[in-house]
Amino acid sequence: MKGGRGLVVTGVVLVAAMVLAAVAAPLLARYDPAAQGVGPVLAGPSAEHWFGTDRFGRDVASRLLHGGRTTLLATAAALVVVVAVGVVVGAVVAAAGAIVDRLARRLFDLLVAFPVMVVALALVGLWGPSLRTALTGALLVLWAPFARLSRALVRAALAEPLAVTARALGAGRWRLVRHEVWPRLRGPVLVLAAVESAQLIGVVAGLSFLGLGAQPPSPEWGAMLQEGRAALWSAPHLVFAPGLAVLTTVAGLTCIAEGLRDVLDRAGQAMPS
């Protein structure tokens, strides 16, 4: 369990550092992220400009910090909605009748089969490029894995002898879900949330990199990667800074997911049968 906990701690430290930097961006950033000409054009990292400047003379460090607010806070808000909707829908389906369960299961499987990026691209094609459109496309699909997981765990828990006995003694289904099932849901839901949040960050940054997400001059990590691509060889700091931010965040979330999975697996093996 030690290795799993170490991964969790490492992941939490990495993600917390990125989130705190994004939240404190107004205090940490030395310049307005949209202000042009605050330094020489395409200047390298220095004491004045920690990550250099871009082709408009904007401070890359300030844009990186404020871009974190756009990427991370938008992703976090979307993830809260996805988890809440998915878990509630899955629990409702599991507690409903057989016909509702069968139809809902097919819907979940259908949505899970759709790549998030494809759905987001379809909405961008209909409504035009924007970060809100990209997140909406992701929301339409990403709740389904949580609903499928919630449904499976709730049904398994309700079928256990202890739950069957409690129902025979008069306990309602929702009481069982609240007191018996929810404690078992928390761990797997947290693991899936870490995995899906890493995917969501990749989708948001990827669409912005393609010019279909956040639009200039808004600072966003994927958009910054796209802007720096043209000057990759002459000014590699333009790609290094946002690329490192995305990599660090996704690596931290992956560590959390893998560590939690390891801890839960070992805890399950340690439980007496």
C-alpha positions in Angstrom: 0.0 0.0 0.0 3.0 2.2 0.5 3.7 2.5 -3.2 0.1 3.5 -3.9 0.0 6.1 -1.2 3.3 7.5 -2.5 1.8 7.9 -6.0 -1.3 9.6 -4.5 0.8 12.0 -2.5 3.0 12.8 -5.5 0.0 13.4 -7.7 -1.7 15.6 -5.1 1.4 17.7 -4.7 1.7 18.2 -8.5 -1.9 19.0 -9.1 -2.2 21.2 -6.0 0.8 23.2 -7.0 -0.7 23.9 -10.5 -4.1 24.7 -9.0 -2.7 27.1 -6.4 -0.6 28.8 -9.0 -3.7 29.3 -11.2 -5.9 30.5 -8.3 -3.2 33.0 -7.2 -2.5 34.1 -10.8 -3.7 37.7 -10.1 -1.1 37.9 -7.2 1.8 36.0 -8.9 1.5 37.4 -12.4 3.7 40.5 -12.9 1.9 41.7 -16.0 -1.5 41.8 -17.6 -1.6 38.6 -19.7 -3.1 40.5 -22.7 -0.8 43.5 -22.5 1.5 43.7 -25.5 5.0 45.2 -25.6 5.8 44.7 -21.9 9.2 43.3 -23.1 11.3 42.6 -26.2 9.6 40.4 -28.8 10.4 36.7 -28.5 12.9 37.3 -25.7 14.1 34.3 -23.8 13.6 33.6 -20.0 15.1 36.2 -17.7 14.8 37.6 -14.2 12.2 40.1 -15.6 10.3 37.6 -17.7 10.6 34.2 -16.1 9.4 32.3 -19.3 10.3 34.9 -21.8 8.0 36.8 -24.1 6.0 35.9 -27.2 5.8 37.5 -30.6 3.7 40.4 -29.3 6.0 41.1 -26.4 3.6 39.6 -23.9 4.9 38.0 -20.7 4.6 34.3 -21.1 4.7 33.6 -17.3 1.7 35.9 -16.8 -0.2 34.2 -19.6 0.7 30.8 -18.3 -0.6 31.6 -14.8 -3.9 33.1 -16.1 -4.2 30.3 -18.7 -4.1 27.9 -15.8 -7.2 29.6 -14.4 -9.0 29.1 -17.8 -7.9 25.5 -18.2 -8.0 24.1 -14.7 -11.0 26.0 -13.3 -13.1 25.3 -16.3 -12.1 21.6 -16.2 -12.9 21.4 -12.5 -16.3 23.0 -12.9 -17.1 20.6 -15.8 -15.9 17.6 -13.8 -18.1 18.4 -10.8 -21.2 18.5 -13.1 -20.1 15.3 -14.9 -19.6 13.3 -11.6 -22.8 14.6 -10.0 -25.0 13.8 -13.0 -23.4 10.4 -13.7 -23.5 9.1 -10.1 -27.0 10.2 -9.5 -28.3 8.9 -12.8 -26.5 5.6 -12.3 -27.9 5.2 -8.8 -31.4 6.0 -9.9 -31.2 3.5 -12.8 -29.9 0.8 -10.4 -32.8 1.3 -8.0 -35.4 1.4 -10.8 -37.1 -1.5 -12.6 -35.6 -4.0 -15.0 -36.9 -2.3 -18.1 -35.5 1.1 -17.2 -32.2 -0.6 -16.3 -31.9 -2.4 -19.6 -32.6 0.7 -21.7 -30.3 2.9 -19.6 -27.5 0.4 -19.8 -27.7 0.5 -23.6 -27.6 4.3 -23.6 -24.5 4.3 -21.3 -22.7 1.8 -23.5 -23.5 3.9 -26.6 -22.3 7.1 -25.1 -19.1 5.6 -23.7 -18.3 4.3 -27.2 -18.2 7.8 -28.6 -14.8 9.5 -28.4 -15.1 12.8 -26.5 -13.0 14.7 -29.0 -15.3 13.7 -31.9 -18.4 14.9 -30.0 -16.7 18.1 -29.1 -15.6 18.7 -32.7 -19.2 18.1 -33.9 -20.5 20.8 -31.5 -17.8 23.2 -32.5 -18.8 22.6 -36.1 -22.4 23.5 -35.3 -21.9 26.4 -32.8 -18.5 27.7 -33.7 -15.2 27.5 -31.8 -15.2 28.4 -28.1 -14.1 27.0 -24.8 -17.7 26.7 -23.7 -18.7 24.7 -26.8 -15.7 22.4 -26.3 -16.7 21.8 -22.6 -20.3 21.2 -23.6 -19.3 18.5 -26.0 -17.3 16.8 -23.4 -20.1 17.0 -20.8 -22.5 15.3 -23.2 -20.4 12.2 -23.1 -18.2 12.1 -20.0 -21.1 11.6 -17.5 -21.9 8.2 -19.0 -18.8 6.3 -17.5 -19.7 7.6 -14.1 -23.3 6.5 -14.6 -22.3 3.0 -15.7 -19.9 2.7 -12.8 -22.4 3.9 -10.3 -25.1 1.6 -11.7 -22.9 -1.5 -11.5 -21.7 -0.8 -7.9 -25.2 0.1 -6.6 -26.7 -3.1 -8.2 -23.9 -5.2 -6.8 -24.3 -3.8 -3.3 -28.1 -4.1 -3.3 -27.8 -7.8 -4.3 -25.6 -8.6 -1.3 -27.1 -10.7 1.5 -26.8 -7.9 4.1 -28.7 -5.5 1.8 -31.3 -8.2 0.9 -31.9 -8.9 4.6 -32.2 -5.1 5.4 -34.8 -4.7 2.6 -36.7 -7.7 3.9 -36.8 -6.0 7.3 -38.3 -2.8 5.8 -35.3 -0.7 4.8 -36.0 1.4 1.7 -33.7 1.3 -1.4 -32.7 4.9 -1.0 -31.7 4.4 2.6 -29.6 1.4 1.6 -28.0 3.5 -1.2 -27.2 6.3 1.2 -25.8 4.3 4.1 -24.5 1.1 2.5 -23.7 1.8 -1.1 -22.2 5.4 -1.1 -19.2 4.5 1.1 -18.3 1.9 -1.5 -18.8 4.3 -4.4 -16.4 7.0 -3.2 -13.1 5.2 -4.0 -13.9 4.0 -7.5 -15.6 7.3 -8.4 -12.5 9.3 -7.3 -10.3 7.0 -9.4 -12.5 7.5 -12.5 -12.7 11.2 -11.8 -8.9 11.5 -11.8 -8.7 9.6 -15.1 -11.5 11.6 -16.8 -10.2 14.9 -15.6 -6.8 14.2 -17.3 -8.7 13.3 -20.4 -10.8 16.4 -20.2 -7.7 18.6 -19.9 -6.3 16.9 -22.9 -9.5 17.6 -24.9 -9.7 21.3 -23.8 -6.0 21.9 -24.6 -6.2 19.9 -27.8 -9.2 21.8 -29.2 -7.6 25.1 -28.3 -4.4 23.9 -30.0 -6.4 23.3 -33.1 -8.0 26.8 -32.8 -11.4 25.4 -31.9 -11.4 26.0 -28.2 -10.4 29.2 -26.3 -10.0 32.0 -28.8 -7.3 34.7 -28.8 -6.3 36.8 -27.0 -7.6 34.7 -24.1 -4.6 32.9 -22.4 -5.1 29.1 -22.4 -2.4 26.4 -22.4 -3.5 24.7 -25.6 -3.9 28.0 -27.4 -0.4 29.0 -26.2 1.0 25.8 -27.6 -0.6 26.6 -31.0 0.8 30.2 -30.9 4.3 29.0 -30.1 4.4 26.2 -32.7 5.4 28.6 -35.5 8.4 29.8 -33.5 9.4 26.4 -32.1 13.1 26.5 -33.1 13.7 30.2 -32.7 11.8 30.5 -29.4 11.3 27.1 -27.8 10.2 28.6 -24.5 6.9 29.5 -26.0 6.1 25.7 -26.3 8.1 24.5 -23.3 6.1 26.5 -20.7 2.5 25.5 -21.5 3.6 22.0 -22.6 5.3 21.5 -19.2 2.1 22.8 -17.4 -0.1 20.4 -19.3 2.3 17.5 -18.8 2.7 18.2 -15.0 -1.1 18.4 -14.5 -1.9 15.3 -16.5 1.0 13.4 -14.8 -0.3 14.4 -11.4 -3.8 13.3 -12.1 -2.5 10.0 -13.5 -0.5 9.4 -10.4 -3.6 10.0 -8.3 -5.6 7.6 -10.3 -3.0 4.8 -10.3 -2.2 5.3 -6.6 -5.9 5.2 -5.6 -6.5 2.2 -7.7 -3.6 0.4 -6.1 -4.7 1.4 -2.6 -8.3 0.2 -3.3 -7.1 -3.1 -4.8 -4.9 -3.9 -1.8 -7.6 -2.9 0.6 -10.1 -5.2 -1.2 -7.6 -8.1 -1.0 -7.0 -7.5 2.7 -10.8 -7.7 3.5 -11.9 -11.0 4.9 -14.1 -13.0 2.6 
